[in-house]
Amino acid sequence: MIRCPSCSHGSGFSPHESEDWDYVQVDNPRHLLHGIVHENGFGHLVRINGHGGGSSLLTGYELMDFWDRLCKYLRVRKVSLMDVSKKFEVDYRVLHAVATGCSWYGQWGFKLGCGSFGITSETYCKAIEDLSSVPLSHFFPHSRSPRNQLQDTIAFYQSLSKRPLSTFRDLFLYISGLAASRSVHNHLVTMHKKEIAYEANLREANWADEEIKRAVDVALKVLRAADRWVAMRSLKAATAHPIGSPQLVDYCLKTIGGTRTFDGMVVVVRCNSETNTIEYRLTNETMLPPKNVSMPTQEHLLRDIKFLYDALLCPYSMHLYKPEQIHDQAKRSAMILLDCKQFIKHYDLEEDFLPQNQSLLHIWCQVELLDQVVDPPSLPAELLTLPQTATVADLKMEATRAFREVYLMLQSFVANQLLDCPSAGDTTQVKLLFGAKGTVHIQGKCVGGERRVAIYRMERGVDKWTVNCSCGAKDDDGERMLSCDSCHEWQHTRCAGIGDFDQVPKRYVCASCKLLHKPKMYSSFSNKRCNTAGSFSHASGGLWRSHIS
């Protein structure tokens, strides 16, 4: 049993009793935030638990903002994450991308780092645009058949919004904004300010006060005659003929709530969650219900978000509509967004990353190791800070110190030669060669330390994995894979025609080997799944799954 000195919480086991103790801690859902920063400046965001995760202190937005500012303060170079977040009971990376054009983490500059199944950044951006721009008019064909649940739900939010909702993006931006409007930190609430501005512009540009008053009077007359709750669709139909302008009717019905008549009656507007309709009634002011419900409840919103996501964005349950080519493209785009989970932010590319000290030199140093037998490690560049009068000898000494300090395997590393300027002497000033903010490639070796490097390389396994999938993937992207028992190359089970939940066959020969009639030289080991977490580079230490609540 170990106990935290600050809160006296006991974990129940000692870190020495389990090699996975660190991983158990970072996956602990009771903590607000988990992030990892390696000594070489690469970091990983693992988990955020805001209000949805049980936090009574901070929202997910506030936690993410704190993490981003912390990374800048610590001068973290790159941060990766695996976005498998669930919000509103749906895959939030798809919902948020359709509603806003980027992932939720994109608000802080995170961009797609590596898409699964060979997906590129260009393909990802095109999928967002294709899916978010699908017109909602495709779900309202010119027919007299009764409306279905999907049509009723879409029409409900179209009638509720003061701005036109004509595409998937308009719809999900509006409904997500309503569901998140309690959080002042969420940028989606700015949509309501735009609605107010849109309402003012619409009135000023199209109709005089007399026209608006006439439309309101017609609607009040219909409500007075009905003396009951009237659905918006029915009220619109009853007022459309005498008014003549559908746009004026829409404007009238969306602004009529709370209107008071000369005899003391008031127009009450409510959302009927059972029928997904907006209803109007003219009632006596003294008989108003204790709560005048003019907006859908949180429960109503969450239910509709889940329903609309399944019907419009989820490739496994997407509602069929015409034209079929638009539907098929939307389904492919939705699948692409689901397959894009790995995001990264390059803090080292931002203008304020370098220390603002004009009296020092800031040199990015990349090293190349000599005398490595097989597969030398690819190390990221380190930022060296040198005085203005530093020489090549000072540069080599600082490079030796920096890489020894960061990497255990380089404890005996010695920088020998500048590859960019091999003829430069040790007394030559660095500023004359590379300027105040330059890049240098240095060649060096580990004196008597080749074995240490070899041991380090074995940490990622001694097996040689070759990925060669028909989708174009050439590296482990964290998706389920299997290897061919003939050529031993790995490919995705999905690309091989094996479902995600189907069992992997004991013996498998890929299509290429079957086509070439290669002999079936089966290996002694059976196929197995690859790791579920991929990696951008060995230097960055891998990629973690990130959760946001």
N, C-alpha and C positions, 0 to 999 in steps of 0.2 A: 504494500500500500504506500503510495506517495501522496503528499498533500501540498496543495498550492499555498505559498506563504501569504498571499494577499486575500484569498477568499476561503482558505481552509478546506477547499474541495478535495476529496480523495478520489483517485482514479481507480483504485481497486487492484492495481498491479504495478509492478516496478518496470521501468523502461528496460532494465537488464533482463527481464523475464520474457520479453517479446521483441524480436527484431523488427516487427511492424508497428512498434509503439508510435513512432512519428506519424505514420500514415493513418493510424487510428485517430490521432489528435486532429489532423487537418481535415478529416472527414466528419468530425464531430458537429452535428447540426445545432448544438446548443450555443456555439460561439458566434459572434456577430460577423467576424471576417477572418479568413485565412489566406495569407499570401506568403510566398517564398521568394527570397532574393539570394542568388548565389554570389560568391565572392567576386566572380568575374563580371557582375553587373546584369546578368540575365535573371529575370524573375518570372513567377507564375502566379496568377490569381486563381485560387482554388475554390473558395466559397464565400458568398455574401448572404447573410440572413437578416433582412430588414423586417418590416412589419409583417410581411407574409410568412416569414420564417419564425415568427414568435417574438421579435424584438419589440420592446415597449419604449425604446429610447430613440432609435434612428431608423430612417427609411433606407431602402436599398440605394436610392439616389444619393443620399447623404454619405453612406458608407463608401460608395464607389468614388464619390468626389474626394473623400478623405484619402482613399488609397491612391488616387491619381496624384494628388498634391504631395503625398508622402514619397511616391516614386520620383517625382521631380526634385524634391528636396534632397533625397539620397543619391540623385544622379544615376538612377537605374537606367540601363541602356535599352533593354527590350523586355516587354512583358507579354507572355502568351497565356491563353486560356482556352478551355473547351466549353463552348456555350451549349449546355444541355438544360437550360433554364425552363422551368414551367411556371406560367402565370396565367390566371384566369382558366386554369385546368387545360391549357393548350401549350404547344411548343412556341415559346415566346419569340424565338429567333425568326420564325416565319411570320407571325402576326405583326411584330414590330417592323420587320423589313417591308412588308406590304403597306403598312400604315404610314411609315415615315421615310422609307427609302434606304434605311441602313439598320444594322442590328442595334439592340439596346446599348451595347458597349460602344457603338459608333459615335455616341454623344461625346465620348472622351478620346476619340481619335483611333479607336481600334478598327483595323481593316482585316479582310479575309487573308489569312496567312497561307492556308493550304486546304483546298477542298478535297473531299473524298472522291473516289472514282474518277480521278483525272480532271476534276472541275477547276477551271481557271478563274481568275478575278473577273475577266471580261464576261465569261459565261454566267457567273454569279450576278453581276450587275444587270445583264440583259434579262435574266430570269426574274429579278425583282421588278424591272420595268414592264415586262410582258404580263406578269400576273397582276400587278397593281393597276394596270390600265384596262383590264377587262371591263367593258361596259355592263352596267346592271340592266340595261334594256334587253339584253339577251334572255332574261328570265321573265319577260313580259311580252310574249308573242301576241300577235293580233288575233285573238280568239275569244269566244264568249264562255269558255269553260270556267268553272269555279276556281278561285284562287287556292293554291296549296299553301302549306305552312311557310315555305321559303319565301314565296311572293308576299305573303302577309307580313312577315318579319322585315323584309327589305322596305316595303311600302310604309311600315310603321315608323322606321327611323328617317325615311325620306320626308314624311309628313311632320316629324318632330323637329328636324333641323331647319333653321332659318336659311341656310345656304343649300344650294342644290347638291345632292349626292348622286353622282352619275357613274362612278367607277368603284372597283373594289377598294382602292385607296381612300376615296372619300368616305365610304361606308365604315371601314374599320378605323380610320382616324377619328371619326366622329364618335363611334360607340366606345372605343378605347378611351377617348378623352373624357366621356361621361363617367366611365367606371373608375378612372384615376383622378377625377377632379377634386377629390378630398385632399390630395397631396399637392401643395403649392410648389413643390420642387419639380414636378413632372412637367416637361415642356408641352405635353399634349393639351394642357388646359388653355394655352394661348389661343386655341381654336375658338373658344367662346368669345373672346374679344374680337376676333375676326368676324364672327357672326353678327355682333352688334354693329360693327362698321358696315358690313354687307347690307344689313337691314336699313341703315340710314341712307346709304347710297342708292338702294333699290327704290326707296320711297321718293327721294329727291329727283331721281332720274326719270321716273315713269308717270307718277300720278299726282294730281292735285288733291288738296284736302277734301274738296267736294266729292270727288270720285271715291276716295277711301271711306268717307262718311256714308255715302250711298250703299257701298258694299257691306259695311257693318250693319246698317239698318236692315238690309235684306236678310242677313244671317240672324239678326236678333228676332226678326219676324218669324223665321222658320223655327227657331228655338222656342219662342213663346207659344206657337201653335202646337208644337210637339209635347211640351210639358213633361219631358223625360230625358234620359241620357241619349244623345244622338252621336253616332259614330262619325268621325271626320269624313269618311268616304261618302256617307249619306248626306251630310251637311254640304259637302262640296258639290254633289250632284244637284241638290235642291237650289243652290245659289248660283250655279254656273250659268244657267239660261238667262236669268234677268240681268246678271252682271256683264256677261259676254267675254270678259278677259280672264283666262285661266290663271295667269300670273297674278292678277289683282286678287282673285279668289284665294290663292295660296297665301299671299301676303296678309290678307284680311284674317284668315283662320289661324295663322301663326301668331298674330298679335292681338287677338280679340279677348284673350283670357284676362279676367279682372275688369272688363268694361262694365260700367254702371249705367243703368237706364234711368229715365226721368222719374219712374215710379219706385225707385229703390231696389230694383232687381240687379243681380250681378251674374256675369258669365263665369262659370266654374269649369275648369279643364282638368281632366284626369287621364291617367294611363291605365287601361284595363289589361293587366298582366295575363289574364286567361285567354283573351282574344287577340292580344297584341295590336290594340287599336287605341287611338286617342278619341276621347269622348267629351262632348260639351253638354252643358245644361244651364238653363236660366233659372235661378232660384232666388228666394228672398234672402236678403243679407242676414237677417236674424236666424235663418235656418241653415246657414253654412255648416258643413261638417267640421269637426274639430281640427282636421288636418286636410288642407286643400292640396291634393297630390297632383302636381303638374308635370312631374318627371318620373321616369321609371325607377323602381327601387334598385338597390345594389344587387339583390338576389335576382331580380328580373334581368338586369344587365349581364351578369355573369352567365346566366342560363342562355341568353341570346348570343353572347360571344362564342360560347362553346358550340352552339347549334350552327351558327354561321361559319365558324372555322371548319367544322366537319363537312359542311355542305359546299363550301367555296374554296377552301385552302388545303384541306387534307387530301393528298393524292389517293389514299386508300378508301375514302368515303365520299369523294367529290360528286356533287349532283350533276347528272348528265344534262347538257343543254346544247342548243344549236347556235351557230354553225359548229359542226363536229371538229373542224380543224382548230378553231379557237379553244374549244374544250380540251382537245388533246395537247395543245401547246401549253395551256394553263396547268394541266396535270404534270407535264414534264418539268415546267418551271417550279411547281410546288415541290417536286421530288428533289430538285437541285438545291432549293433552300433548306430542305431537311438535311441534306447530305453535307452542308457547309456548317461545321461546328468550330473549326479551329481559327481563332483570331489572334492578332498580334499588334502591338503598338511599338513603333520605333521612336523611343524618346531621344535617341542619339542623332536623329535627323532634324530635330527641332532647333530653332535659332538660339534659344536660351540654354541649350545643353552644355556648351563649353563654358568654363569659368570666365567671368568677365574681368580679366586681369591683363591689361595691355603690356605689363612689364615682364610677362612670362611667355614662353613658347609652348604651344599645345600641338603635339605630334602624335598622330595615330600610328602605332607600330604593329606590323604583321610579321610573325616569325615563321621560318621554314626550318624544320629539323633535318639534320643530316644523319646518315648511317642508320636509318630506320629500315628494317628488313621488309616488312609488309604493312601496307595500310597506315601510313603516318597520320597522326591526329590532325584534324583541321581546326586550328585554334582561331578564335575571333581576335581582332586587333585590340590592343590595349592603348589607352590614352596616357601619354607620358607628358609630364609638366616639367619644363626645363627653364633655366635662366636664359636671358637674351644672349649671353656670351658663351653658351654651352658649345662644346666641340663634339666631334664624332665619337671621341673616346668617352665623353660624358653620356652621350646617347646610348652607346653600347652598355655602359655600366648601369644606366637607369633601366634599360630594357631587360638586362639580366636580373636585376632586383625585382622588377615588376612581375615578370613571369614566374620567377621562383616563389614569390609571395602568394600568387593566386592559385597555382597548380601544384599539387603534391607530387605529381609525376615529374615535375621539372625542377626538383630540388638541386640538381647538379647541372642545370642549363647554363651555358655560356654563349653570349652573342659574339659572333666572329666577324661577319662581313656584311656591308650594306650592298644589297643586290641592285639597288637603284643607281648607286655611284660606287662601283667596286674599286675605282682608282683613288677615291677620296682618302686623304691621310687622316690620322687620328687627331691632328691639331686643327683641321678644317672646321670652321664654325657651321653649326647646323642651320642657322638662319639663312646663310648664303646658299645652301643647297635646297632647302624645303620651305623657306619662309616661316612666318609666325604660326601658321595653321596648316601644316602639311601632313603627308602620309609617307611612311618609309617601310620598306621590306628588308628584314634582317635575317641572315642565315646564321644558324647556330647549331649546337649539338649538346647532348647530355653526356658529360664526361663520366664514363663508367656507369651510366644510368639507363642503358637500353633495356635492361630487365625490368626496371621500374615502369617504363613506358609500356612494355609488353603486358605487364600485370594490369595496368590501367585499362588497356584496350580490351582485356578479357572480361571486364565488368559488364560489357554489353553482350557477352556471349561469344562462344567460339564457333557457332554454326554460321555458315555462309548462306544468307538468305538472298535470293534473287527474285525480285518482284517484276513480273512481266505480264500485265493483265490486258485484256482486249479493250478496256476503257481508256487505256493510256497511262495508268498508274505505274510508276517505276520504283515506288518506295512504300513502306508501311504507312498507311494513312489512318490506322486505328480501326478500320472496318474488318469484319470477319473474312478470313482468307483460308485457303487450303492449297496444298502443293501437289503437283503432278508427280506420280510415282515413276514416271519415265524420265522427264527432263528435270524434275525437282524444282521447277520454277513455281512461284506462288502467284495466285490470282484470287480475286474476290469470289466468294461463294455465289453472290447475286449474279455476277457476270458469267458464272459457270452454269447458271440455270438452277441453282439450289436455293430454296427459300431461306429467309433469315431464321426461321424456326424449324427448318428441316434438319434431320441428322446428316452429318457429313459421311459419305460412303467410306468403307474401310479401304477400298482400292479405287483410285481415281486416275484417269489418263485424260489430259487436256485435249481439246479439239485439234490443236496443231500437231500433236504427236500422233493422233489417230489419222489425220490427213496425210502425214508423211510416212505412215506405216512404220514408225519406230518400234524397235523391240520393247517389250514390256519388262523393263528391268526394275522391279519393285524394290523399294528400300525396306529395311527392317523395321522402321518406325512408322507409326500410323499418322495420318493427317491430324492437325490440331489447329485451333484458332490462334490468330496472332493476338498480341496485346491489344486491349481496347483503347489504350492511349497512345497516340502517335507522337512524333517528335519533329521539330523543325531542324535541329542540329544537335550533334552530340555535345557540343560545347554549352548549349543552353540548358542541358540537363533534362530534356523531355517536355512533354506537354501535359497539363493537368486538366481534368474536367472542372468546369466552373459552374457553380449553382448560384442563382440569384432568387431571392424571395422578398 
